[in-house]
Amino acid sequence: MVRRSSTADATVPAPDLDEVRTALQARADDLRSRIGVMAAAPERGSTLSFGKRIGDGTLEAVGRLTEVGVGASLELEEARVSRALEKLDDGTYGLCDACGRPIAPKRLRAMPESVLCLEDAAKLRR
Ligand SMILES: [Zn+2]
């Protein structure tokens, strides 16, 4: 009979920093190129379907709102990834930006761009 450790959570090793850096760098590049494409998108889409039906303008406005939302969340994610990369350079990676306590390795593995511990991230969301 094999005994399984019930403390597996506590024994998750800290992530390899070189791997984290490579992954975060790739993520940041990807996010930046996507943000760049959106920022460069032409603003004259409105002339295409102008005056056809009343509904068109509304649909377009909704589409635009969604696009802005996506852009904002990409920028937010890019900011988080950049901050995590900064922390790698500082040597503070893995420590919470708010309280300075270590972030659980399990959380870092799931979300390598984490710069806040679980408690502070939850506070921020409220
Ligand atoms: Zn914290």
Backbone and ligand atoms as CSV (ligand in chain L), in Angstrom:
chain,resi,resn,atom,element,x,y,z
A,1,MET,N,N,0.836,-1.210,0.000
A,1,MET,CA,C,0.000,0.000,0.000
A,1,MET,C,C,0.870,1.260,0.000
A,2,VAL,N,N,0.572,2.134,-0.938
A,2,VAL,CA,C,1.359,3.363,-1.058
A,2,VAL,C,C,0.705,4.476,-0.254
A,3,ARG,N,N,1.515,5.079,0.574
A,3,ARG,CA,C,1.008,6.213,1.352
A,3,ARG,C,C,1.210,7.505,0.564
A,4,ARG,N,N,0.126,8.232,0.388
A,4,ARG,CA,C,0.264,9.511,-0.313
A,4,ARG,C,C,0.358,10.624,0.704
A,5,SER,N,N,1.286,11.519,0.476
A,5,SER,CA,C,1.443,12.634,1.399
A,5,SER,C,C,0.228,13.542,1.318
A,6,SER,N,N,-0.258,13.935,2.461
A,6,SER,CA,C,-1.406,14.842,2.475
A,6,SER,C,C,-0.954,16.296,2.500
A,7,THR,N,N,0.357,16.486,2.525
A,7,THR,CA,C,0.866,17.863,2.582
A,7,THR,C,C,1.498,18.264,1.246
A,8,ALA,N,N,0.998,17.678,0.170
A,8,ALA,CA,C,1.559,17.950,-1.153
A,8,ALA,C,C,1.585,19.445,-1.454
A,9,ASP,N,N,0.577,20.175,-1.025
A,9,ASP,CA,C,0.501,21.602,-1.295
A,9,ASP,C,C,1.707,22.352,-0.750
A,10,ALA,N,N,2.136,21.961,0.430
A,10,ALA,CA,C,3.218,22.680,1.093
A,10,ALA,C,C,4.573,22.334,0.492
A,11,THR,N,N,4.635,21.267,-0.282
A,11,THR,CA,C,5.923,20.828,-0.801
A,11,THR,C,C,6.102,21.147,-2.282
A,12,VAL,N,N,5.184,21.932,-2.856
A,12,VAL,CA,C,5.365,22.353,-4.246
A,12,VAL,C,C,6.617,23.213,-4.301
A,13,PRO,N,N,7.611,22.821,-5.097
A,13,PRO,CA,C,8.849,23.601,-5.117
A,13,PRO,C,C,8.655,24.950,-5.807
A,14,ALA,N,N,9.466,25.906,-5.445
A,14,ALA,CA,C,9.397,27.216,-6.092
A,14,ALA,C,C,9.701,27.045,-7.575
A,15,PRO,N,N,9.032,27.817,-8.421
A,15,PRO,CA,C,9.276,27.675,-9.861
A,15,PRO,C,C,10.694,28.088,-10.233
A,16,ASP,N,N,11.191,27.494,-11.307
A,16,ASP,CA,C,12.515,27.837,-11.803
A,16,ASP,C,C,12.472,29.231,-12.417
A,17,LEU,N,N,13.300,30.136,-11.896
A,17,LEU,CA,C,13.209,31.543,-12.303
A,17,LEU,C,C,13.563,31.774,-13.775
A,18,ASP,N,N,14.511,30.988,-14.286
A,18,ASP,CA,C,14.868,31.152,-15.700
A,18,ASP,C,C,13.699,30.774,-16.596
A,19,GLU,N,N,13.015,29.684,-16.208
A,19,GLU,CA,C,11.847,29.261,-16.979
A,19,GLU,C,C,10.747,30.310,-16.909
A,20,VAL,N,N,10.553,30.854,-15.703
A,20,VAL,CA,C,9.532,31.878,-15.509
A,20,VAL,C,C,9.836,33.085,-16.384
A,21,ARG,N,N,11.096,33.499,-16.371
A,21,ARG,CA,C,11.486,34.681,-17.150
A,21,ARG,C,C,11.218,34.449,-18.633
A,22,THR,N,N,11.607,33.291,-19.134
A,22,THR,CA,C,11.397,32.980,-20.547
A,22,THR,C,C,9.911,33.007,-20.887
A,23,ALA,N,N,9.110,32.391,-20.020
A,23,ALA,CA,C,7.671,32.326,-20.272
A,23,ALA,C,C,7.037,33.714,-20.222
A,24,LEU,N,N,7.438,34.499,-19.235
A,24,LEU,CA,C,6.859,35.842,-19.084
A,24,LEU,C,C,7.282,36.756,-20.236
A,25,GLN,N,N,8.547,36.616,-20.656
A,25,GLN,CA,C,9.052,37.438,-21.754
A,25,GLN,C,C,8.272,37.143,-23.036
A,26,ALA,N,N,8.028,35.865,-23.286
A,26,ALA,CA,C,7.278,35.465,-24.475
A,26,ALA,C,C,5.850,36.003,-24.401
A,27,ARG,N,N,5.288,35.941,-23.202
A,27,ARG,CA,C,3.921,36.419,-22.992
A,27,ARG,C,C,3.851,37.932,-23.221
A,28,ALA,N,N,4.850,38.644,-22.700
A,28,ALA,CA,C,4.875,40.102,-22.846
A,28,ALA,C,C,5.001,40.485,-24.314
A,29,ASP,N,N,5.865,39.779,-25.052
A,29,ASP,CA,C,6.037,40.075,-26.478
A,29,ASP,C,C,4.732,39.854,-27.228
A,30,ASP,N,N,4.077,38.749,-26.909
A,30,ASP,CA,C,2.814,38.416,-27.563
A,30,ASP,C,C,1.766,39.488,-27.274
A,31,LEU,N,N,1.646,39.868,-26.003
A,31,LEU,CA,C,0.662,40.876,-25.612
A,31,LEU,C,C,0.953,42.203,-26.291
A,32,ARG,N,N,2.231,42.585,-26.323
A,32,ARG,CA,C,2.597,43.875,-26.919
A,32,ARG,C,C,2.291,43.902,-28.404
A,33,SER,N,N,2.513,42.780,-29.095
A,33,SER,CA,C,2.227,42.776,-30.531
A,33,SER,C,C,0.722,42.853,-30.761
A,34,ARG,N,N,-0.055,42.204,-29.884
A,34,ARG,CA,C,-1.511,42.274,-30.045
A,34,ARG,C,C,-2.032,43.672,-29.738
A,35,ILE,N,N,-1.471,44.306,-28.717
A,35,ILE,CA,C,-1.875,45.669,-28.377
A,35,ILE,C,C,-1.484,46.607,-29.518
A,36,GLY,N,N,-0.302,46.382,-30.088
A,36,GLY,CA,C,0.188,47.213,-31.185
A,36,GLY,C,C,-0.717,47.134,-32.394
A,37,VAL,N,N,-1.167,45.930,-32.729
A,37,VAL,CA,C,-2.056,45.734,-33.875
A,37,VAL,C,C,-3.349,46.504,-33.667
A,38,MET,N,N,-3.863,46.445,-32.439
A,38,MET,CA,C,-5.140,47.104,-32.167
A,38,MET,C,C,-4.992,48.624,-32.203
A,39,ALA,N,N,-3.868,49.110,-31.689
A,39,ALA,CA,C,-3.648,50.553,-31.656
A,39,ALA,C,C,-3.491,51.093,-33.069
A,40,ALA,N,N,-2.975,50.250,-33.977
A,40,ALA,CA,C,-2.727,50.694,-35.340
A,40,ALA,C,C,-3.951,50.509,-36.238
A,41,ALA,N,N,-4.996,49.874,-35.744
A,41,ALA,CA,C,-6.188,49.619,-36.546
A,41,ALA,C,C,-6.804,50.932,-37.014
A,42,PRO,N,N,-7.197,51.017,-38.290
A,42,PRO,CA,C,-7.766,52.264,-38.809
A,42,PRO,C,C,-9.071,52.621,-38.091
A,43,GLU,N,N,-9.288,53.907,-37.940
A,43,GLU,CA,C,-10.445,54.402,-37.183
A,43,GLU,C,C,-11.622,54.718,-38.095
A,44,ARG,N,N,-11.533,54.373,-39.376
A,44,ARG,CA,C,-12.582,54.815,-40.283
A,44,ARG,C,C,-13.571,53.725,-40.653
A,45,GLY,N,N,-13.695,52.716,-39.794
A,45,GLY,CA,C,-14.664,51.642,-40.030
A,45,GLY,C,C,-16.081,52.161,-40.146
A,46,SER,N,N,-16.357,53.323,-39.557
A,46,SER,CA,C,-17.718,53.849,-39.507
A,46,SER,C,C,-18.242,54.234,-40.889
A,47,THR,N,N,-17.363,54.516,-41.840
A,47,THR,CA,C,-17.829,54.936,-43.162
A,47,THR,C,C,-18.362,53.755,-43.963
A,48,LEU,N,N,-18.008,52.542,-43.592
A,48,LEU,CA,C,-18.368,51.363,-44.372
A,48,LEU,C,C,-19.870,51.109,-44.412
A,49,SER,N,N,-20.502,51.113,-43.234
A,49,SER,CA,C,-21.914,50.749,-43.196
A,49,SER,C,C,-22.770,51.958,-42.852
A,50,PHE,N,N,-22.241,53.106,-43.118
A,50,PHE,CA,C,-22.924,54.329,-42.695
A,50,PHE,C,C,-24.240,54.528,-43.447
A,51,GLY,N,N,-25.329,54.792,-42.696
A,51,GLY,CA,C,-26.598,55.175,-43.290
A,51,GLY,C,C,-27.423,54.053,-43.886
A,52,LYS,N,N,-27.020,52.819,-43.736
A,52,LYS,CA,C,-27.812,51.722,-44.293
A,52,LYS,C,C,-29.074,51.482,-43.477
A,53,ARG,N,N,-28.883,51.176,-42.228
A,53,ARG,CA,C,-30.003,50.949,-41.329
A,53,ARG,C,C,-29.666,51.551,-39.978
A,54,ILE,N,N,-30.681,51.864,-39.232
A,54,ILE,CA,C,-30.446,52.450,-37.915
A,54,ILE,C,C,-29.682,51.473,-37.014
A,55,GLY,N,N,-30.021,50.196,-37.154
A,55,GLY,CA,C,-29.424,49.171,-36.304
A,55,GLY,C,C,-27.918,49.044,-36.472
A,56,ASP,N,N,-27.426,49.358,-37.654
A,56,ASP,CA,C,-26.004,49.175,-37.919
A,56,ASP,C,C,-25.126,49.968,-36.960
A,57,GLY,N,N,-25.507,51.210,-36.755
A,57,GLY,CA,C,-24.707,52.070,-35.888
A,57,GLY,C,C,-24.635,51.522,-34.478
A,58,THR,N,N,-25.761,51.003,-34.004
A,58,THR,CA,C,-25.800,50.465,-32.645
A,58,THR,C,C,-24.883,49.253,-32.531
A,59,LEU,N,N,-25.022,48.371,-33.518
A,59,LEU,CA,C,-24.185,47.165,-33.516
A,59,LEU,C,C,-22.716,47.551,-33.507
A,60,GLU,N,N,-22.404,48.532,-34.309
A,60,GLU,CA,C,-21.016,48.939,-34.410
A,60,GLU,C,C,-20.519,49.514,-33.089
A,61,ALA,N,N,-21.382,50.280,-32.436
A,61,ALA,CA,C,-21.010,50.857,-31.148
A,61,ALA,C,C,-20.723,49.759,-30.135
A,62,VAL,N,N,-21.569,48.722,-30.159
A,62,VAL,CA,C,-21.371,47.605,-29.239
A,62,VAL,C,C,-20.046,46.909,-29.544
A,63,GLY,N,N,-19.789,46.691,-30.842
A,63,GLY,CA,C,-18.546,46.057,-31.250
A,63,GLY,C,C,-17.348,46.861,-30.798
A,64,ARG,N,N,-17.468,48.162,-30.908
A,64,ARG,CA,C,-16.383,49.050,-30.524
A,64,ARG,C,C,-16.109,48.960,-29.020
A,65,LEU,N,N,-17.204,48.942,-28.252
A,65,LEU,CA,C,-17.074,48.832,-26.794
A,65,LEU,C,C,-16.343,47.548,-26.416
A,66,THR,N,N,-16.737,46.466,-27.080
A,66,THR,CA,C,-16.105,45.177,-26.789
A,66,THR,C,C,-14.619,45.242,-27.110
A,67,GLU,N,N,-14.314,45.862,-28.248
A,67,GLU,CA,C,-12.919,45.975,-28.642
A,67,GLU,C,C,-12.113,46.762,-27.615
A,68,VAL,N,N,-12.693,47.846,-27.151
A,68,VAL,CA,C,-12.019,48.666,-26.147
A,68,VAL,C,C,-11.793,47.844,-24.884
A,69,GLY,N,N,-12.796,47.047,-24.527
A,69,GLY,CA,C,-12.670,46.202,-23.339
A,69,GLY,C,C,-11.531,45.216,-23.477
A,70,VAL,N,N,-11.443,44.594,-24.647
A,70,VAL,CA,C,-10.366,43.636,-24.887
A,70,VAL,C,C,-9.024,44.340,-24.815
A,71,GLY,N,N,-8.934,45.522,-25.439
A,71,GLY,CA,C,-7.689,46.273,-25.420
A,71,GLY,C,C,-7.261,46.590,-24.007
A,72,ALA,N,N,-8.209,47.024,-23.193
A,72,ALA,CA,C,-7.893,47.403,-21.816
A,72,ALA,C,C,-7.391,46.207,-21.022
A,73,SER,N,N,-8.007,45.038,-21.228
A,73,SER,CA,C,-7.576,43.894,-20.434
A,73,SER,C,C,-6.223,43.384,-20.919
A,74,LEU,N,N,-5.952,43.533,-22.217
A,74,LEU,CA,C,-4.625,43.167,-22.730
A,74,LEU,C,C,-3.566,44.066,-22.106
A,75,GLU,N,N,-3.884,45.358,-22.030
A,75,GLU,CA,C,-2.925,46.300,-21.456
A,75,GLU,C,C,-2.703,46.027,-19.976
A,76,LEU,N,N,-3.789,45.666,-19.316
A,76,LEU,CA,C,-3.708,45.338,-17.893
A,76,LEU,C,C,-2.808,44.119,-17.690
A,77,GLU,N,N,-3.014,43.132,-18.539
A,77,GLU,CA,C,-2.228,41.901,-18.428
A,77,GLU,C,C,-0.762,42.192,-18.742
A,78,GLU,N,N,-0.551,43.028,-19.759
A,78,GLU,CA,C,0.819,43.385,-20.134
A,78,GLU,C,C,1.506,44.084,-18.963
A,79,ALA,N,N,0.762,44.963,-18.275
A,79,ALA,CA,C,1.330,45.683,-17.137
A,79,ALA,C,C,1.716,44.706,-16.024
A,80,ARG,N,N,0.861,43.706,-15.808
A,80,ARG,CA,C,1.154,42.715,-14.754
A,80,ARG,C,C,2.378,41.891,-15.110
A,81,VAL,N,N,2.443,41.463,-16.377
A,81,VAL,CA,C,3.579,40.654,-16.813
A,81,VAL,C,C,4.875,41.470,-16.713
A,82,SER,N,N,4.811,42.759,-17.128
A,82,SER,CA,C,5.991,43.618,-17.046
A,82,SER,C,C,6.447,43.767,-15.602
A,83,ARG,N,N,5.489,43.932,-14.709
A,83,ARG,CA,C,5.815,44.095,-13.293
A,83,ARG,C,C,6.497,42.831,-12.751
A,84,ALA,N,N,5.992,41.676,-13.171
A,84,ALA,CA,C,6.589,40.420,-12.721
A,84,ALA,C,C,8.020,40.307,-13.237
A,85,LEU,N,N,8.252,40.753,-14.479
A,85,LEU,CA,C,9.606,40.724,-15.041
A,85,LEU,C,C,10.524,41.682,-14.273
A,86,GLU,N,N,9.981,42.836,-13.897
A,86,GLU,CA,C,10.735,43.794,-13.087
A,86,GLU,C,C,11.163,43.160,-11.775
A,87,LYS,N,N,10.227,42.437,-11.188
A,87,LYS,CA,C,10.517,41.795,-9.902
A,87,LYS,C,C,11.590,40.721,-10.052
A,88,LEU,N,N,11.602,40.054,-11.195
A,88,LEU,CA,C,12.670,39.076,-11.459
A,88,LEU,C,C,14.018,39.788,-11.450
A,89,ASP,N,N,14.066,40.980,-12.081
A,89,ASP,CA,C,15.310,41.751,-12.116
A,89,ASP,C,C,15.696,42.241,-10.725
A,90,ASP,N,N,14.700,42.674,-9.963
A,90,ASP,CA,C,14.931,43.180,-8.602
A,90,ASP,C,C,15.344,42.089,-7.629
A,91,GLY,N,N,15.014,40.849,-7.991
A,91,GLY,CA,C,15.226,39.762,-7.041
A,91,GLY,C,C,14.099,39.669,-6.016
A,92,THR,N,N,12.971,40.338,-6.298
A,92,THR,CA,C,11.829,40.260,-5.376
A,92,THR,C,C,10.716,39.391,-5.951
A,93,TYR,N,N,11.025,38.684,-7.041
A,93,TYR,CA,C,10.003,37.831,-7.629
A,93,TYR,C,C,9.580,36.762,-6.625
A,94,GLY,N,N,8.268,36.571,-6.519
A,94,GLY,CA,C,7.763,35.578,-5.574
A,94,GLY,C,C,7.366,36.195,-4.243
A,95,LEU,N,N,7.675,37.500,-4.083
A,95,LEU,CA,C,7.251,38.195,-2.870
A,95,LEU,C,C,6.097,39.135,-3.221
A,96,CYS,N,N,5.120,39.211,-2.323
A,96,CYS,CA,C,3.938,40.033,-2.555
A,96,CYS,C,C,4.307,41.522,-2.607
A,97,ASP,N,N,3.786,42.231,-3.623
A,97,ASP,CA,C,4.045,43.663,-3.765
A,97,ASP,C,C,3.398,44.471,-2.642
A,98,ALA,N,N,2.337,43.945,-2.052
A,98,ALA,CA,C,1.607,44.700,-1.032
A,98,ALA,C,C,2.147,44.445,0.372
A,99,CYS,N,N,2.342,43.174,0.734
A,99,CYS,CA,C,2.721,42.878,2.115
A,99,CYS,C,C,4.133,42.305,2.243
A,100,GLY,N,N,4.772,41.975,1.116
A,100,GLY,CA,C,6.142,41.503,1.157
A,100,GLY,C,C,6.325,40.049,1.567
A,101,ARG,N,N,5.212,39.371,1.833
A,101,ARG,CA,C,5.329,37.968,2.202
A,101,ARG,C,C,5.467,37.122,0.943
A,102,PRO,N,N,6.060,35.920,1.084
A,102,PRO,CA,C,6.204,35.064,-0.098
A,102,PRO,C,C,4.845,34.645,-0.660
A,103,ILE,N,N,4.753,34.632,-1.990
A,103,ILE,CA,C,3.560,34.146,-2.669
A,103,ILE,C,C,3.695,32.623,-2.779
A,104,ALA,N,N,2.617,31.926,-2.533
A,104,ALA,CA,C,2.658,30.463,-2.557
A,104,ALA,C,C,3.178,29.963,-3.903
A,105,PRO,N,N,4.179,29.055,-3.876
A,105,PRO,CA,C,4.727,28.521,-5.124
A,105,PRO,C,C,3.650,27.947,-6.033
A,106,LYS,N,N,2.640,27.377,-5.429
A,106,LYS,CA,C,1.547,26.796,-6.210
A,106,LYS,C,C,0.853,27.883,-7.041
A,107,ARG,N,N,0.674,29.060,-6.435
A,107,ARG,CA,C,0.046,30.183,-7.128
A,107,ARG,C,C,0.960,30.691,-8.242
A,108,LEU,N,N,2.256,30.758,-7.962
A,108,LEU,CA,C,3.203,31.235,-8.972
A,108,LEU,C,C,3.253,30.293,-10.169
A,109,ARG,N,N,3.098,29.022,-9.879
A,109,ARG,CA,C,3.125,28.064,-10.977
A,109,ARG,C,C,1.880,28.190,-11.836
A,110,ALA,N,N,0.747,28.448,-11.193
A,110,ALA,CA,C,-0.502,28.571,-11.932
A,110,ALA,C,C,-0.558,29.907,-12.677
A,111,MET,N,N,-0.066,30.975,-12.027
A,111,MET,CA,C,-0.079,32.322,-12.607
A,111,MET,C,C,1.281,32.968,-12.406
A,112,PRO,N,N,2.227,32.714,-13.315
A,112,PRO,CA,C,3.604,33.196,-13.116
A,112,PRO,C,C,3.697,34.719,-13.020
A,113,GLU,N,N,2.663,35.433,-13.500
A,113,GLU,CA,C,2.727,36.898,-13.456
A,113,GLU,C,C,2.204,37.460,-12.140
A,114,SER,N,N,1.936,36.569,-11.167
A,114,SER,CA,C,1.425,37.042,-9.881
A,114,SER,C,C,2.435,37.935,-9.178
A,115,VAL,N,N,1.983,39.116,-8.760
A,115,VAL,CA,C,2.852,39.981,-7.965
A,115,VAL,C,C,2.230,40.250,-6.605
A,116,LEU,N,N,1.068,39.638,-6.356
A,116,LEU,CA,C,0.383,39.795,-5.072
A,116,LEU,C,C,0.070,38.418,-4.513
A,117,CYS,N,N,0.085,38.298,-3.183
A,117,CYS,CA,C,-0.304,37.045,-2.579
A,117,CYS,C,C,-1.824,36.884,-2.737
A,118,LEU,N,N,-2.288,35.700,-2.452
A,118,LEU,CA,C,-3.707,35.388,-2.643
A,118,LEU,C,C,-4.592,36.359,-1.874
A,119,GLU,N,N,-4.204,36.674,-0.636
A,119,GLU,CA,C,-5.019,37.552,0.216
A,119,GLU,C,C,-5.107,38.952,-0.376
A,120,ASP,N,N,-3.970,39.500,-0.797
A,120,ASP,CA,C,-3.988,40.878,-1.306
A,120,ASP,C,C,-4.665,40.966,-2.664
A,121,ALA,N,N,-4.504,39.918,-3.484
A,121,ALA,CA,C,-5.187,39.900,-4.775
A,121,ALA,C,C,-6.700,39.880,-4.555
A,122,ALA,N,N,-7.150,39.155,-3.550
A,122,ALA,CA,C,-8.574,39.077,-3.250
A,122,ALA,C,C,-9.082,40.421,-2.752
A,123,LYS,N,N,-8.281,41.092,-1.928
A,123,LYS,CA,C,-8.663,42.425,-1.403
A,123,LYS,C,C,-8.846,43.407,-2.542
A,124,LEU,N,N,-7.922,43.346,-3.494
A,124,LEU,CA,C,-7.929,44.282,-4.614
A,124,LEU,C,C,-9.166,44.106,-5.476
A,125,ARG,N,N,-9.653,42.895,-5.559
A,125,ARG,CA,C,-10.782,42.595,-6.424
A,125,ARG,C,C,-12.094,43.105,-5.838
A,126,ARG,N,N,-12.088,43.330,-4.528
A,126,ARG,CA,C,-13.333,43.738,-3.870
A,126,ARG,C,C,-13.707,45.181,-4.181
L,1,ZN,ZN,ZN,0.262,40.160,0.267
